[in-house]
Amino acid sequence: MNRRRNAVPQAAPVPWRRGLLRRIALTIALKLALLTALYLLFFSPSNRPHIDDAVIDRRLLPTR
């Protein structure tokens, strides 16, 4: 007997594991694409208002 006494038996390969990993990777890629699209549509610098010193002065120091 050449086996070690404390050796852990190897598990048989699971056929559904590759499909599951592919599905998880596809889901993560889809979520990343969706988050990127949302950022570009709503939060990108081109959608931010232009604020300069004159606008801030008018807001903070109203004339009477």
PDBQT receptor file of N, H, CA, C and O in Angstrom, charges set to zero:
ATOM      1  N   MET A   1       0.838  -1.175   0.000  1.00  0.00    +0.000 N 
ATOM      2  CA  MET A   1       0.000   0.000   0.000  1.00  0.00    +0.000 C 
ATOM      3  C   MET A   1       0.882   1.237   0.000  1.00  0.00    +0.000 C 
ATOM      4  O   MET A   1       1.650   1.453   0.938  1.00  0.00    +0.000 OA
ATOM      5  N   ASN A   2       0.779   2.054  -1.048  1.00  0.00    +0.000 N 
ATOM      6  H   ASN A   2       0.156   1.879  -1.810  1.00  0.00    +0.000 HD
ATOM      7  CA  ASN A   2       1.597   3.243  -1.168  1.00  0.00    +0.000 C 
ATOM      8  C   ASN A   2       0.860   4.512  -0.748  1.00  0.00    +0.000 C 
ATOM      9  O   ASN A   2       1.437   5.599  -0.763  1.00  0.00    +0.000 OA
ATOM     10  N   ARG A   3      -0.372   4.383  -0.385  1.00  0.00    +0.000 N 
ATOM     11  H   ARG A   3      -0.841   3.499  -0.372  1.00  0.00    +0.000 HD
ATOM     12  CA  ARG A   3      -1.132   5.567   0.030  1.00  0.00    +0.000 C 
ATOM     13  C   ARG A   3      -0.743   5.987   1.437  1.00  0.00    +0.000 C 
ATOM     14  O   ARG A   3      -0.415   5.173   2.300  1.00  0.00    +0.000 OA
ATOM     15  N   ARG A   4      -0.798   7.308   1.624  1.00  0.00    +0.000 N 
ATOM     16  H   ARG A   4      -1.065   7.969   0.923  1.00  0.00    +0.000 HD
ATOM     17  CA  ARG A   4      -0.557   7.799   2.975  1.00  0.00    +0.000 C 
ATOM     18  C   ARG A   4      -1.807   7.555   3.820  1.00  0.00    +0.000 C 
ATOM     19  O   ARG A   4      -2.926   7.495   3.311  1.00  0.00    +0.000 OA
ATOM     20  N   ARG A   5      -1.587   7.422   5.080  1.00  0.00    +0.000 N 
ATOM     21  H   ARG A   5      -0.677   7.470   5.493  1.00  0.00    +0.000 HD
ATOM     22  CA  ARG A   5      -2.699   7.131   5.968  1.00  0.00    +0.000 C 
ATOM     23  C   ARG A   5      -3.641   8.333   6.099  1.00  0.00    +0.000 C 
ATOM     24  O   ARG A   5      -4.854   8.145   6.190  1.00  0.00    +0.000 OA
ATOM     25  N   ASN A   6      -3.106   9.573   6.111  1.00  0.00    +0.000 N 
ATOM     26  H   ASN A   6      -2.120   9.725   6.038  1.00  0.00    +0.000 HD
ATOM     27  CA  ASN A   6      -3.919  10.768   6.314  1.00  0.00    +0.000 C 
ATOM     28  C   ASN A   6      -4.266  11.494   5.010  1.00  0.00    +0.000 C 
ATOM     29  O   ASN A   6      -4.707  12.642   5.055  1.00  0.00    +0.000 OA
ATOM     30  N   ALA A   7      -4.083  10.870   3.883  1.00  0.00    +0.000 N 
ATOM     31  H   ALA A   7      -3.725   9.937   3.847  1.00  0.00    +0.000 HD
ATOM     32  CA  ALA A   7      -4.348  11.532   2.602  1.00  0.00    +0.000 C 
ATOM     33  C   ALA A   7      -5.845  11.766   2.437  1.00  0.00    +0.000 C 
ATOM     34  O   ALA A   7      -6.671  10.913   2.761  1.00  0.00    +0.000 OA
ATOM     35  N   VAL A   8      -6.164  12.940   1.927  1.00  0.00    +0.000 N 
ATOM     36  H   VAL A   8      -5.493  13.634   1.664  1.00  0.00    +0.000 HD
ATOM     37  CA  VAL A   8      -7.557  13.296   1.688  1.00  0.00    +0.000 C 
ATOM     38  C   VAL A   8      -7.922  12.833   0.287  1.00  0.00    +0.000 C 
ATOM     39  O   VAL A   8      -7.204  13.151  -0.662  1.00  0.00    +0.000 OA
ATOM     40  N   PRO A   9      -9.005  12.099   0.127  1.00  0.00    +0.000 N 
ATOM     41  CA  PRO A   9      -9.379  11.642  -1.208  1.00  0.00    +0.000 C 
ATOM     42  C   PRO A   9      -9.802  12.831  -2.080  1.00  0.00    +0.000 C 
ATOM     43  O   PRO A   9     -10.445  13.765  -1.601  1.00  0.00    +0.000 OA
ATOM     44  N   GLN A  10      -9.435  12.782  -3.355  1.00  0.00    +0.000 N 
ATOM     45  H   GLN A  10      -8.913  12.024  -3.743  1.00  0.00    +0.000 HD
ATOM     46  CA  GLN A  10      -9.779  13.859  -4.288  1.00  0.00    +0.000 C 
ATOM     47  C   GLN A  10     -11.236  13.721  -4.696  1.00  0.00    +0.000 C 
ATOM     48  O   GLN A  10     -11.732  12.619  -4.934  1.00  0.00    +0.000 OA
ATOM     49  N   ALA A  11     -11.913  14.865  -4.772  1.00  0.00    +0.000 N 
ATOM     50  H   ALA A  11     -11.510  15.760  -4.578  1.00  0.00    +0.000 HD
ATOM     51  CA  ALA A  11     -13.305  14.866  -5.188  1.00  0.00    +0.000 C 
ATOM     52  C   ALA A  11     -13.383  14.686  -6.700  1.00  0.00    +0.000 C 
ATOM     53  O   ALA A  11     -12.503  15.132  -7.436  1.00  0.00    +0.000 OA
ATOM     54  N   ALA A  12     -14.408  14.049  -7.136  1.00  0.00    +0.000 N 
ATOM     55  H   ALA A  12     -15.123  13.687  -6.539  1.00  0.00    +0.000 HD
ATOM     56  CA  ALA A  12     -14.612  13.865  -8.575  1.00  0.00    +0.000 C 
ATOM     57  C   ALA A  12     -14.957  15.215  -9.206  1.00  0.00    +0.000 C 
ATOM     58  O   ALA A  12     -15.626  16.032  -8.573  1.00  0.00    +0.000 OA
ATOM     59  N   PRO A  13     -14.515  15.460 -10.433  1.00  0.00    +0.000 N 
ATOM     60  CA  PRO A  13     -14.828  16.737 -11.083  1.00  0.00    +0.000 C 
ATOM     61  C   PRO A  13     -16.339  16.907 -11.246  1.00  0.00    +0.000 C 
ATOM     62  O   PRO A  13     -17.058  15.967 -11.586  1.00  0.00    +0.000 OA
ATOM     63  N   VAL A  14     -16.789  18.119 -10.995  1.00  0.00    +0.000 N 
ATOM     64  H   VAL A  14     -16.205  18.882 -10.719  1.00  0.00    +0.000 HD
ATOM     65  CA  VAL A  14     -18.214  18.420 -11.065  1.00  0.00    +0.000 C 
ATOM     66  C   VAL A  14     -18.509  19.023 -12.440  1.00  0.00    +0.000 C 
ATOM     67  O   VAL A  14     -17.923  20.050 -12.782  1.00  0.00    +0.000 OA
ATOM     68  N   PRO A  15     -19.387  18.428 -13.233  1.00  0.00    +0.000 N 
ATOM     69  CA  PRO A  15     -19.613  18.905 -14.597  1.00  0.00    +0.000 C 
ATOM     70  C   PRO A  15     -20.306  20.256 -14.671  1.00  0.00    +0.000 C 
ATOM     71  O   PRO A  15     -20.120  20.968 -15.658  1.00  0.00    +0.000 OA
ATOM     72  N   TRP A  16     -21.081  20.636 -13.695  1.00  0.00    +0.000 N 
ATOM     73  H   TRP A  16     -21.232  20.058 -12.894  1.00  0.00    +0.000 HD
ATOM     74  CA  TRP A  16     -21.814  21.900 -13.757  1.00  0.00    +0.000 C 
ATOM     75  C   TRP A  16     -20.977  23.083 -13.301  1.00  0.00    +0.000 C 
ATOM     76  O   TRP A  16     -21.425  24.224 -13.416  1.00  0.00    +0.000 OA
ATOM     77  N   ARG A  17     -19.782  22.848 -12.788  1.00  0.00    +0.000 N 
ATOM     78  H   ARG A  17     -19.418  21.921 -12.694  1.00  0.00    +0.000 HD
ATOM     79  CA  ARG A  17     -18.964  23.939 -12.253  1.00  0.00    +0.000 C 
ATOM     80  C   ARG A  17     -18.539  24.919 -13.349  1.00  0.00    +0.000 C 
ATOM     81  O   ARG A  17     -18.574  26.130 -13.133  1.00  0.00    +0.000 OA
ATOM     82  N   ARG A  18     -18.146  24.422 -14.505  1.00  0.00    +0.000 N 
ATOM     83  H   ARG A  18     -18.118  23.438 -14.681  1.00  0.00    +0.000 HD
ATOM     84  CA  ARG A  18     -17.704  25.300 -15.594  1.00  0.00    +0.000 C 
ATOM     85  C   ARG A  18     -18.853  26.189 -16.071  1.00  0.00    +0.000 C 
ATOM     86  O   ARG A  18     -18.652  27.375 -16.334  1.00  0.00    +0.000 OA
ATOM     87  N   GLY A  19     -20.046  25.624 -16.181  1.00  0.00    +0.000 N 
ATOM     88  H   GLY A  19     -20.209  24.661 -15.967  1.00  0.00    +0.000 HD
ATOM     89  CA  GLY A  19     -21.216  26.418 -16.590  1.00  0.00    +0.000 C 
ATOM     90  C   GLY A  19     -21.557  27.475 -15.553  1.00  0.00    +0.000 C 
ATOM     91  O   GLY A  19     -21.924  28.598 -15.900  1.00  0.00    +0.000 OA
ATOM     92  N   LEU A  20     -21.437  27.119 -14.297  1.00  0.00    +0.000 N 
ATOM     93  H   LEU A  20     -21.139  26.207 -14.015  1.00  0.00    +0.000 HD
ATOM     94  CA  LEU A  20     -21.726  28.074 -13.229  1.00  0.00    +0.000 C 
ATOM     95  C   LEU A  20     -20.716  29.214 -13.239  1.00  0.00    +0.000 C 
ATOM     96  O   LEU A  20     -21.100  30.374 -13.092  1.00  0.00    +0.000 OA
ATOM     97  N   LEU A  21     -19.440  28.910 -13.407  1.00  0.00    +0.000 N 
ATOM     98  H   LEU A  21     -19.128  27.967 -13.526  1.00  0.00    +0.000 HD
ATOM     99  CA  LEU A  21     -18.420  29.958 -13.455  1.00  0.00    +0.000 C 
ATOM    100  C   LEU A  21     -18.643  30.879 -14.655  1.00  0.00    +0.000 C 
ATOM    101  O   LEU A  21     -18.472  32.093 -14.549  1.00  0.00    +0.000 OA
ATOM    102  N   ARG A  22     -19.022  30.304 -15.791  1.00  0.00    +0.000 N 
ATOM    103  H   ARG A  22     -19.162  29.318 -15.878  1.00  0.00    +0.000 HD
ATOM    104  CA  ARG A  22     -19.301  31.119 -16.974  1.00  0.00    +0.000 C 
ATOM    105  C   ARG A  22     -20.499  32.040 -16.719  1.00  0.00    +0.000 C 
ATOM    106  O   ARG A  22     -20.485  33.207 -17.112  1.00  0.00    +0.000 OA
ATOM    107  N   ARG A  23     -21.523  31.516 -16.067  1.00  0.00    +0.000 N 
ATOM    108  H   ARG A  23     -21.534  30.568 -15.748  1.00  0.00    +0.000 HD
ATOM    109  CA  ARG A  23     -22.719  32.319 -15.778  1.00  0.00    +0.000 C 
ATOM    110  C   ARG A  23     -22.408  33.457 -14.795  1.00  0.00    +0.000 C 
ATOM    111  O   ARG A  23     -22.906  34.572 -14.957  1.00  0.00    +0.000 OA
ATOM    112  N   ILE A  24     -21.595  33.176 -13.792  1.00  0.00    +0.000 N 
ATOM    113  H   ILE A  24     -21.191  32.271 -13.661  1.00  0.00    +0.000 HD
ATOM    114  CA  ILE A  24     -21.208  34.212 -12.830  1.00  0.00    +0.000 C 
ATOM    115  C   ILE A  24     -20.373  35.288 -13.513  1.00  0.00    +0.000 C 
ATOM    116  O   ILE A  24     -20.583  36.479 -13.280  1.00  0.00    +0.000 OA
ATOM    117  N   ALA A  25     -19.426  34.876 -14.354  1.00  0.00    +0.000 N 
ATOM    118  H   ALA A  25     -19.256  33.909 -14.543  1.00  0.00    +0.000 HD
ATOM    119  CA  ALA A  25     -18.590  35.845 -15.069  1.00  0.00    +0.000 C 
ATOM    120  C   ALA A  25     -19.430  36.706 -16.002  1.00  0.00    +0.000 C 
ATOM    121  O   ALA A  25     -19.205  37.913 -16.096  1.00  0.00    +0.000 OA
ATOM    122  N   LEU A  26     -20.387  36.110 -16.687  1.00  0.00    +0.000 N 
ATOM    123  H   LEU A  26     -20.570  35.130 -16.611  1.00  0.00    +0.000 HD
ATOM    124  CA  LEU A  26     -21.268  36.867 -17.577  1.00  0.00    +0.000 C 
ATOM    125  C   LEU A  26     -22.124  37.857 -16.791  1.00  0.00    +0.000 C 
ATOM    126  O   LEU A  26     -22.322  38.988 -17.234  1.00  0.00    +0.000 OA
ATOM    127  N   THR A  27     -22.626  37.450 -15.645  1.00  0.00    +0.000 N 
ATOM    128  H   THR A  27     -22.466  36.530 -15.285  1.00  0.00    +0.000 HD
ATOM    129  CA  THR A  27     -23.438  38.339 -14.813  1.00  0.00    +0.000 C 
ATOM    130  C   THR A  27     -22.617  39.524 -14.313  1.00  0.00    +0.000 C 
ATOM    131  O   THR A  27     -23.100  40.656 -14.325  1.00  0.00    +0.000 OA
ATOM    132  N   ILE A  28     -21.393  39.282 -13.879  1.00  0.00    +0.000 N 
ATOM    133  H   ILE A  28     -21.000  38.362 -13.870  1.00  0.00    +0.000 HD
ATOM    134  CA  ILE A  28     -20.539  40.366 -13.403  1.00  0.00    +0.000 C 
ATOM    135  C   ILE A  28     -20.198  41.316 -14.538  1.00  0.00    +0.000 C 
ATOM    136  O   ILE A  28     -20.196  42.531 -14.342  1.00  0.00    +0.000 OA
ATOM    137  N   ALA A  29     -19.909  40.787 -15.719  1.00  0.00    +0.000 N 
ATOM    138  H   ALA A  29     -19.910  39.800 -15.878  1.00  0.00    +0.000 HD
ATOM    139  CA  ALA A  29     -19.599  41.634 -16.866  1.00  0.00    +0.000 C 
ATOM    140  C   ALA A  29     -20.804  42.478 -17.269  1.00  0.00    +0.000 C 
ATOM    141  O   ALA A  29     -20.658  43.650 -17.614  1.00  0.00    +0.000 OA
ATOM    142  N   LEU A  30     -21.990  41.885 -17.224  1.00  0.00    +0.000 N 
ATOM    143  H   LEU A  30     -22.109  40.932 -16.943  1.00  0.00    +0.000 HD
ATOM    144  CA  LEU A  30     -23.214  42.626 -17.555  1.00  0.00    +0.000 C 
ATOM    145  C   LEU A  30     -23.479  43.735 -16.539  1.00  0.00    +0.000 C 
ATOM    146  O   LEU A  30     -23.865  44.841 -16.919  1.00  0.00    +0.000 OA
ATOM    147  N   LYS A  31     -23.282  43.457 -15.278  1.00  0.00    +0.000 N 
ATOM    148  H   LYS A  31     -22.969  42.559 -14.969  1.00  0.00    +0.000 HD
ATOM    149  CA  LYS A  31     -23.471  44.477 -14.246  1.00  0.00    +0.000 C 
ATOM    150  C   LYS A  31     -22.464  45.614 -14.402  1.00  0.00    +0.000 C 
ATOM    151  O   LYS A  31     -22.813  46.784 -14.238  1.00  0.00    +0.000 OA
ATOM    152  N   LEU A  32     -21.231  45.274 -14.714  1.00  0.00    +0.000 N 
ATOM    153  H   LEU A  32     -20.948  44.325 -14.847  1.00  0.00    +0.000 HD
ATOM    154  CA  LEU A  32     -20.212  46.296 -14.928  1.00  0.00    +0.000 C 
ATOM    155  C   LEU A  32     -20.574  47.176 -16.120  1.00  0.00    +0.000 C 
ATOM    156  O   LEU A  32     -20.418  48.396 -16.059  1.00  0.00    +0.000 OA
ATOM    157  N   ALA A  33     -21.052  46.570 -17.197  1.00  0.00    +0.000 N 
ATOM    158  H   ALA A  33     -21.179  45.579 -17.246  1.00  0.00    +0.000 HD
ATOM    159  CA  ALA A  33     -21.471  47.337 -18.372  1.00  0.00    +0.000 C 
ATOM    160  C   ALA A  33     -22.653  48.243 -18.040  1.00  0.00    +0.000 C 
ATOM    161  O   ALA A  33     -22.695  49.388 -18.489  1.00  0.00    +0.000 OA
ATOM    162  N   LEU A  34     -23.602  47.751 -17.269  1.00  0.00    +0.000 N 
ATOM    163  H   LEU A  34     -23.568  46.821 -16.904  1.00  0.00    +0.000 HD
ATOM    164  CA  LEU A  34     -24.767  48.551 -16.887  1.00  0.00    +0.000 C 
ATOM    165  C   LEU A  34     -24.359  49.721 -15.990  1.00  0.00    +0.000 C 
ATOM    166  O   LEU A  34     -24.844  50.837 -16.174  1.00  0.00    +0.000 OA
ATOM    167  N   LEU A  35     -23.482  49.478 -15.033  1.00  0.00    +0.000 N 
ATOM    168  H   LEU A  35     -23.088  48.571 -14.884  1.00  0.00    +0.000 HD
ATOM    169  CA  LEU A  35     -23.017  50.562 -14.163  1.00  0.00    +0.000 C 
ATOM    170  C   LEU A  35     -22.238  51.615 -14.943  1.00  0.00    +0.000 C 
ATOM    171  O   LEU A  35     -22.359  52.807 -14.662  1.00  0.00    +0.000 OA
ATOM    172  N   THR A  36     -21.449  51.191 -15.910  1.00  0.00    +0.000 N 
ATOM    173  H   THR A  36     -21.351  50.223 -16.138  1.00  0.00    +0.000 HD
ATOM    174  CA  THR A  36     -20.710  52.130 -16.750  1.00  0.00    +0.000 C 
ATOM    175  C   THR A  36     -21.670  52.975 -17.576  1.00  0.00    +0.000 C 
ATOM    176  O   THR A  36     -21.480  54.185 -17.700  1.00  0.00    +0.000 OA
ATOM    177  N   ALA A  37     -22.697  52.352 -18.140  1.00  0.00    +0.000 N 
ATOM    178  H   ALA A  37     -22.852  51.369 -18.039  1.00  0.00    +0.000 HD
ATOM    179  CA  ALA A  37     -23.693  53.094 -18.929  1.00  0.00    +0.000 C 
ATOM    180  C   ALA A  37     -24.436  54.104 -18.056  1.00  0.00    +0.000 C 
ATOM    181  O   ALA A  37     -24.668  55.235 -18.482  1.00  0.00    +0.000 OA
ATOM    182  N   LEU A  38     -24.806  53.711 -16.854  1.00  0.00    +0.000 N 
ATOM    183  H   LEU A  38     -24.617  52.792 -16.508  1.00  0.00    +0.000 HD
ATOM    184  CA  LEU A  38     -25.501  54.643 -15.947  1.00  0.00    +0.000 C 
ATOM    185  C   LEU A  38     -24.607  55.819 -15.576  1.00  0.00    +0.000 C 
ATOM    186  O   LEU A  38     -25.071  56.957 -15.510  1.00  0.00    +0.000 OA
ATOM    187  N   TYR A  39     -23.323  55.545 -15.334  1.00  0.00    +0.000 N 
ATOM    188  H   TYR A  39     -22.947  54.620 -15.388  1.00  0.00    +0.000 HD
ATOM    189  CA  TYR A  39     -22.396  56.625 -15.017  1.00  0.00    +0.000 C 
ATOM    190  C   TYR A  39     -22.287  57.603 -16.180  1.00  0.00    +0.000 C 
ATOM    191  O   TYR A  39     -22.351  58.817 -15.990  1.00  0.00    +0.000 OA
ATOM    192  N   LEU A  40     -22.123  57.066 -17.379  1.00  0.00    +0.000 N 
ATOM    193  H   LEU A  40     -22.072  56.079 -17.534  1.00  0.00    +0.000 HD
ATOM    194  CA  LEU A  40     -21.959  57.938 -18.544  1.00  0.00    +0.000 C 
ATOM    195  C   LEU A  40     -23.223  58.729 -18.839  1.00  0.00    +0.000 C 
ATOM    196  O   LEU A  40     -23.141  59.868 -19.298  1.00  0.00    +0.000 OA
ATOM    197  N   LEU A  41     -24.383  58.153 -18.586  1.00  0.00    +0.000 N 
ATOM    198  H   LEU A  41     -24.449  57.228 -18.213  1.00  0.00    +0.000 HD
ATOM    199  CA  LEU A  41     -25.643  58.845 -18.879  1.00  0.00    +0.000 C 
ATOM    200  C   LEU A  41     -26.009  59.900 -17.833  1.00  0.00    +0.000 C 
ATOM    201  O   LEU A  41     -26.549  60.949 -18.184  1.00  0.00    +0.000 OA
ATOM    202  N   PHE A  42     -25.726  59.639 -16.563  1.00  0.00    +0.000 N 
ATOM    203  H   PHE A  42     -25.288  58.787 -16.278  1.00  0.00    +0.000 HD
ATOM    204  CA  PHE A  42     -26.241  60.510 -15.511  1.00  0.00    +0.000 C 
ATOM    205  C   PHE A  42     -25.190  61.184 -14.644  1.00  0.00    +0.000 C 
ATOM    206  O   PHE A  42     -25.478  62.236 -14.074  1.00  0.00    +0.000 OA
ATOM    207  N   PHE A  43     -23.995  60.639 -14.516  1.00  0.00    +0.000 N 
ATOM    208  H   PHE A  43     -23.761  59.785 -14.979  1.00  0.00    +0.000 HD
ATOM    209  CA  PHE A  43     -23.037  61.165 -13.550  1.00  0.00    +0.000 C 
ATOM    210  C   PHE A  43     -21.722  61.629 -14.153  1.00  0.00    +0.000 C 
ATOM    211  O   PHE A  43     -20.819  62.015 -13.410  1.00  0.00    +0.000 OA
ATOM    212  N   SER A  44     -21.585  61.606 -15.444  1.00  0.00    +0.000 N 
ATOM    213  H   SER A  44     -22.318  61.293 -16.047  1.00  0.00    +0.000 HD
ATOM    214  CA  SER A  44     -20.326  62.013 -16.072  1.00  0.00    +0.000 C 
ATOM    215  C   SER A  44     -20.129  63.523 -15.945  1.00  0.00    +0.000 C 
ATOM    216  O   SER A  44     -21.099  64.249 -15.728  1.00  0.00    +0.000 OA
ATOM    217  N   PRO A  45     -18.918  63.999 -16.074  1.00  0.00    +0.000 N 
ATOM    218  CA  PRO A  45     -18.660  65.441 -15.947  1.00  0.00    +0.000 C 
ATOM    219  C   PRO A  45     -19.418  66.290 -16.970  1.00  0.00    +0.000 C 
ATOM    220  O   PRO A  45     -19.671  67.467 -16.711  1.00  0.00    +0.000 OA
ATOM    221  N   SER A  46     -19.781  65.733 -18.108  1.00  0.00    +0.000 N 
ATOM    222  H   SER A  46     -19.575  64.777 -18.318  1.00  0.00    +0.000 HD
ATOM    223  CA  SER A  46     -20.519  66.524 -19.097  1.00  0.00    +0.000 C 
ATOM    224  C   SER A  46     -21.943  66.830 -18.635  1.00  0.00    +0.000 C 
ATOM    225  O   SER A  46     -22.575  67.738 -19.175  1.00  0.00    +0.000 OA
ATOM    226  N   ASN A  47     -22.462  66.096 -17.651  1.00  0.00    +0.000 N 
ATOM    227  H   ASN A  47     -21.948  65.359 -17.212  1.00  0.00    +0.000 HD
ATOM    228  CA  ASN A  47     -23.818  66.334 -17.148  1.00  0.00    +0.000 C 
ATOM    229  C   ASN A  47     -23.841  67.223 -15.910  1.00  0.00    +0.000 C 
ATOM    230  O   ASN A  47     -24.913  67.489 -15.368  1.00  0.00    +0.000 OA
ATOM    231  N   ARG A  48     -22.706  67.676 -15.465  1.00  0.00    +0.000 N 
ATOM    232  H   ARG A  48     -21.835  67.460 -15.906  1.00  0.00    +0.000 HD
ATOM    233  CA  ARG A  48     -22.652  68.525 -14.273  1.00  0.00    +0.000 C 
ATOM    234  C   ARG A  48     -22.794  69.993 -14.662  1.00  0.00    +0.000 C 
ATOM    235  O   ARG A  48     -22.306  70.402 -15.716  1.00  0.00    +0.000 OA
ATOM    236  N   PRO A  49     -23.447  70.776 -13.836  1.00  0.00    +0.000 N 
ATOM    237  CA  PRO A  49     -23.595  72.197 -14.169  1.00  0.00    +0.000 C 
ATOM    238  C   PRO A  49     -22.267  72.932 -14.018  1.00  0.00    +0.000 C 
ATOM    239  O   PRO A  49     -21.432  72.585 -13.182  1.00  0.00    +0.000 OA
ATOM    240  N   HIS A  50     -22.098  73.952 -14.845  1.00  0.00    +0.000 N 
ATOM    241  H   HIS A  50     -22.776  74.235 -15.524  1.00  0.00    +0.000 HD
ATOM    242  CA  HIS A  50     -20.897  74.778 -14.758  1.00  0.00    +0.000 C 
ATOM    243  C   HIS A  50     -21.108  75.819 -13.663  1.00  0.00    +0.000 C 
ATOM    244  O   HIS A  50     -22.065  76.592 -13.713  1.00  0.00    +0.000 OA
ATOM    245  N   ILE A  51     -20.228  75.839 -12.691  1.00  0.00    +0.000 N 
ATOM    246  H   ILE A  51     -19.450  75.211 -12.651  1.00  0.00    +0.000 HD
ATOM    247  CA  ILE A  51     -20.338  76.773 -11.574  1.00  0.00    +0.000 C 
ATOM    248  C   ILE A  51     -19.070  77.601 -11.540  1.00  0.00    +0.000 C 
ATOM    249  O   ILE A  51     -17.963  77.068 -11.462  1.00  0.00    +0.000 OA
ATOM    250  N   ASP A  52     -19.245  78.915 -11.601  1.00  0.00    +0.000 N 
ATOM    251  H   ASP A  52     -20.144  79.348 -11.665  1.00  0.00    +0.000 HD
ATOM    252  CA  ASP A  52     -18.092  79.799 -11.510  1.00  0.00    +0.000 C 
ATOM    253  C   ASP A  52     -18.287  80.747 -10.329  1.00  0.00    +0.000 C 
ATOM    254  O   ASP A  52     -19.288  80.662  -9.618  1.00  0.00    +0.000 OA
ATOM    255  N   ASP A  53     -17.337  81.642 -10.123  1.00  0.00    +0.000 N 
ATOM    256  H   ASP A  53     -16.523  81.711 -10.700  1.00  0.00    +0.000 HD
ATOM    257  CA  ASP A  53     -17.375  82.528  -8.956  1.00  0.00    +0.000 C 
ATOM    258  C   ASP A  53     -18.582  83.454  -8.973  1.00  0.00    +0.000 C 
ATOM    259  O   ASP A  53     -19.137  83.752  -7.916  1.00  0.00    +0.000 OA
ATOM    260  N   ALA A  54     -18.995  83.909 -10.130  1.00  0.00    +0.000 N 
ATOM    261  H   ALA A  54     -18.544  83.667 -10.989  1.00  0.00    +0.000 HD
ATOM    262  CA  ALA A  54     -20.135  84.824 -10.212  1.00  0.00    +0.000 C 
ATOM    263  C   ALA A  54     -21.418  84.137  -9.765  1.00  0.00    +0.000 C 
ATOM    264  O   ALA A  54     -22.244  84.746  -9.085  1.00  0.00    +0.000 OA
ATOM    265  N   VAL A  55     -21.588  82.896 -10.133  1.00  0.00    +0.000 N 
ATOM    266  H   VAL A  55     -20.917  82.400 -10.685  1.00  0.00    +0.000 HD
ATOM    267  CA  VAL A  55     -22.787  82.157  -9.718  1.00  0.00    +0.000 C 
ATOM    268  C   VAL A  55     -22.795  81.969  -8.207  1.00  0.00    +0.000 C 
ATOM    269  O   VAL A  55     -23.838  82.126  -7.571  1.00  0.00    +0.000 OA
ATOM    270  N   ILE A  56     -21.671  81.642  -7.635  1.00  0.00    +0.000 N 
ATOM    271  H   ILE A  56     -20.824  81.515  -8.152  1.00  0.00    +0.000 HD
ATOM    272  CA  ILE A  56     -21.587  81.461  -6.185  1.00  0.00    +0.000 C 
ATOM    273  C   ILE A  56     -21.857  82.776  -5.468  1.00  0.00    +0.000 C 
ATOM    274  O   ILE A  56     -22.563  82.796  -4.460  1.00  0.00    +0.000 OA
ATOM    275  N   ASP A  57     -21.297  83.884  -5.981  1.00  0.00    +0.000 N 
ATOM    276  H   ASP A  57     -20.724  83.867  -6.800  1.00  0.00    +0.000 HD
ATOM    277  CA  ASP A  57     -21.561  85.191  -5.367  1.00  0.00    +0.000 C 
ATOM    278  C   ASP A  57     -23.029  85.538  -5.397  1.00  0.00    +0.000 C 
ATOM    279  O   ASP A  57     -23.556  86.048  -4.409  1.00  0.00    +0.000 OA
ATOM    280  N   ARG A  58     -23.705  85.278  -6.493  1.00  0.00    +0.000 N 
ATOM    281  H   ARG A  58     -23.277  84.863  -7.296  1.00  0.00    +0.000 HD
ATOM    282  CA  ARG A  58     -25.132  85.594  -6.588  1.00  0.00    +0.000 C 
ATOM    283  C   ARG A  58     -25.952  84.746  -5.628  1.00  0.00    +0.000 C 
ATOM    284  O   ARG A  58     -26.944  85.221  -5.075  1.00  0.00    +0.000 OA
ATOM    285  N   ARG A  59     -25.550  83.498  -5.425  1.00  0.00    +0.000 N 
ATOM    286  H   ARG A  59     -24.744  83.112  -5.874  1.00  0.00    +0.000 HD
ATOM    287  CA  ARG A  59     -26.297  82.609  -4.515  1.00  0.00    +0.000 C 
ATOM    288  C   ARG A  59     -26.057  82.961  -3.050  1.00  0.00    +0.000 C 
ATOM    289  O   ARG A  59     -26.997  82.990  -2.256  1.00  0.00    +0.000 OA
ATOM    290  N   LEU A  60     -24.809  83.226  -2.693  1.00  0.00    +0.000 N 
ATOM    291  H   LEU A  60     -24.045  83.202  -3.339  1.00  0.00    +0.000 HD
ATOM    292  CA  LEU A  60     -24.471  83.426  -1.280  1.00  0.00    +0.000 C 
ATOM    293  C   LEU A  60     -24.671  84.867  -0.817  1.00  0.00    +0.000 C 
ATOM    294  O   LEU A  60     -25.006  85.106   0.343  1.00  0.00    +0.000 OA
ATOM    295  N   LEU A  61     -24.467  85.823  -1.719  1.00  0.00    +0.000 N 
ATOM    296  H   LEU A  61     -24.195  85.628  -2.662  1.00  0.00    +0.000 HD
ATOM    297  CA  LEU A  61     -24.583  87.223  -1.350  1.00  0.00    +0.000 C 
ATOM    298  C   LEU A  61     -25.647  87.911  -2.204  1.00  0.00    +0.000 C 
ATOM    299  O   LEU A  61     -25.325  88.623  -3.155  1.00  0.00    +0.000 OA
ATOM    300  N   PRO A  62     -26.900  87.694  -1.861  1.00  0.00    +0.000 N 
ATOM    301  CA  PRO A  62     -27.952  88.302  -2.670  1.00  0.00    +0.000 C 
ATOM    302  C   PRO A  62     -27.919  89.823  -2.547  1.00  0.00    +0.000 C 
ATOM    303  O   PRO A  62     -27.663  90.357  -1.468  1.00  0.00    +0.000 OA
ATOM    304  N   THR A  63     -28.180  90.521  -3.663  1.00  0.00    +0.000 N 
ATOM    305  H   THR A  63     -28.388  90.087  -4.539  1.00  0.00    +0.000 HD
ATOM    306  CA  THR A  63     -28.212  91.986  -3.625  1.00  0.00    +0.000 C 
ATOM    307  C   THR A  63     -29.570  92.438  -3.120  1.00  0.00    +0.000 C 
ATOM    308  O   THR A  63     -30.589  91.773  -3.309  1.00  0.00    +0.000 OA
ATOM    309  N   ARG A  64     -29.547  93.585  -2.475  1.00  0.00    +0.000 N 
ATOM    310  H   ARG A  64     -28.720  94.125  -2.321  1.00  0.00    +0.000 HD
ATOM    311  CA  ARG A  64     -30.803  94.093  -1.900  1.00  0.00    +0.000 C 
ATOM    312  C   ARG A  64     -31.348  95.204  -2.705  1.00  0.00    +0.000 C 
ATOM    313  O   ARG A  64     -32.398  95.752  -2.370  1.00  0.00    +0.000 OA
TER     314      ARG A  64
